[in-house]
Amino acid sequence: MTEMAIQETAAEYPAFPMQRADPLGPPELYAELREREPISRIRMSVTGQEAWLVTRYDHYRELIRDPRVSADMYADNYPRQIPVPLELLRSVPRTIFHLDAPDHTVHRRLLTPEFTYRRIEGMRERTQQIADEYVDRLLEKGGPVDLMAELSLPMPSQAMCELLGIPPADRHIYHEWITLLIGTDTTPEQHAQAEITVVGHLEKLIAQKTEHPEDDLLSRLIARNNEEKLVSDRDVLNLARSLIAGSHETSANMITLSVLALLRNPEQLALLKADPSLDASAADEMLRYFSVSDAGTSRVVLEDIELGDVVLRKGEGVVASILAANHDPEVFTDPGRIDITRSPNNHVAFGTGIHQCIGHLVVKMQLGIVLGTLFRRIPDLRLAIDLDDVKFKNAAIRGVEALPVTW
Amino acid sequence: MRLNADRDRCVGAGACASTVPAVFEQDEEEGLVRLVTDRPESALVGVVRRAVSMCPAQAIRVSSE
């Protein structure tokens, strides 16, 4: 009843996520709103909730770094994009994505030693090996292949599972769970069942690693927490679950969309082929351009906040659009152009503030390595279908269903 | 340029250490910011300012002395 009433009053606001004429670019309305009404009203298409939409880069950083906004997804007006009823969502404890300080700080600090710049640089060699193994398999198989199924989804997933210490035979459990978690047509029953399976598996794994620690992130996380018992065992489980959930689909879609973008922009691809050291800056540009987790920094306002010309009132929901911020022409010259040499490229694809993606350096490294390796070893890679036939997903994470390629 | 790093605010994103490893690092135990030097050489001032601006937690302060 309540949600239907909301839907009616907000009927005149643009629905979010918004439509795109160019499936690779941002919704066209973003540029118009940024110019005309940089902080505007929207209606969430899945839930019917009303919310604010922030489209400017400077507003974005100001708001997301402000301690007066909360990431609590269980707050009534937090803008949601999943069809699962709030009561059911609330039956699962908040993950790190949705905790505020000081609780968030305690959880985050259990992970920070695992994601230092130095430690991630130490993963470079293994990441390159994994990328090579996947490209070996593509070459063995021969085109056409679905890049999403054969590389983009399994490769980052394998890297994350290796990091955490999840045995290869069990990795499919997590894959199936994520697919349901982010799907817009997932039923509450499917959602609940997938949760039970994943939690059950992680409980078993944590018990094993508590008894017999190995050289992996999960074992170290358990040991680190057991020194001072900062959080509960269930929280440790949730941290592991969040790392998988946060990395899987996002990385996969970034790989696929980046390949698509390079194939569509042959002059940029030629630059990368001519100078492989551009892989890191190409990765950054793709992260900026696509910003696949557009509404990843949705928030709810804890106290009235003046932002630009408006006052965000306590209790209201806000979608601070990552994609819109990353296409703000005040910060990024010619933002609609993909330029793999763009410098500086201070994008906010990973958000900002205390919730900034802890794995951002891993993602950048991985994406750079995959793009460099793929086009070095298969320089004739091309689409096996017309761009018009590529099916895009307008889900919480932007991406494509599949990407048939050949060579 | 003089730098001050606030480890209480730091969220260990590593934006600073990956941008200017000659000036910023993260300790192994906690993964939080540590200054290699609090007075970066003048050639690095530009890139240090960029790293400071990109710190998600605004944990690095710059003063002019």
HADDOCK unambig.tbl for C-alpha pairs under 7 A between the chains (distance, minus, plus):
assign (segid A and resid 109 and name CA) (segid B and resid 30 and name CA) 6.98 0.50 0.50
assign (segid A and resid 112 and name CA) (segid B and resid 12 and name CA) 5.34 0.50 0.50
assign (segid A and resid 112 and name CA) (segid B and resid 30 and name CA) 6.29 0.50 0.50
assign (segid A and resid 112 and name CA) (segid B and resid 31 and name CA) 4.97 0.50 0.50
assign (segid A and resid 113 and name CA) (segid B and resid 28 and name CA) 6.01 0.50 0.50
assign (segid A and resid 113 and name CA) (segid B and resid 29 and name CA) 6.02 0.50 0.50
assign (segid A and resid 113 and name CA) (segid B and resid 30 and name CA) 4.96 0.50 0.50
assign (segid A and resid 113 and name CA) (segid B and resid 31 and name CA) 4.00 0.50 0.50
assign (segid A and resid 116 and name CA) (segid B and resid 12 and name CA) 6.95 0.50 0.50
assign (segid A and resid 116 and name CA) (segid B and resid 14 and name CA) 5.92 0.50 0.50
assign (segid A and resid 116 and name CA) (segid B and resid 26 and name CA) 6.32 0.50 0.50
assign (segid A and resid 116 and name CA) (segid B and resid 31 and name CA) 5.64 0.50 0.50
assign (segid A and resid 117 and name CA) (segid B and resid 14 and name CA) 5.67 0.50 0.50
assign (segid A and resid 117 and name CA) (segid B and resid 17 and name CA) 6.34 0.50 0.50
assign (segid A and resid 117 and name CA) (segid B and resid 18 and name CA) 5.77 0.50 0.50
assign (segid A and resid 352 and name CA) (segid B and resid 56 and name CA) 4.61 0.50 0.50
assign (segid A and resid 353 and name CA) (segid B and resid 56 and name CA) 4.39 0.50 0.50
assign (segid A and resid 353 and name CA) (segid B and resid 57 and name CA) 5.07 0.50 0.50
assign (segid A and resid 354 and name CA) (segid B and resid 11 and name CA) 6.14 0.50 0.50
assign (segid A and resid 354 and name CA) (segid B and resid 56 and name CA) 6.40 0.50 0.50
assign (segid A and resid 354 and name CA) (segid B and resid 57 and name CA) 5.64 0.50 0.50
assign (segid A and resid 356 and name CA) (segid B and resid 56 and name CA) 6.55 0.50 0.50
assign (segid A and resid 358 and name CA) (segid B and resid 13 and name CA) 5.64 0.50 0.50
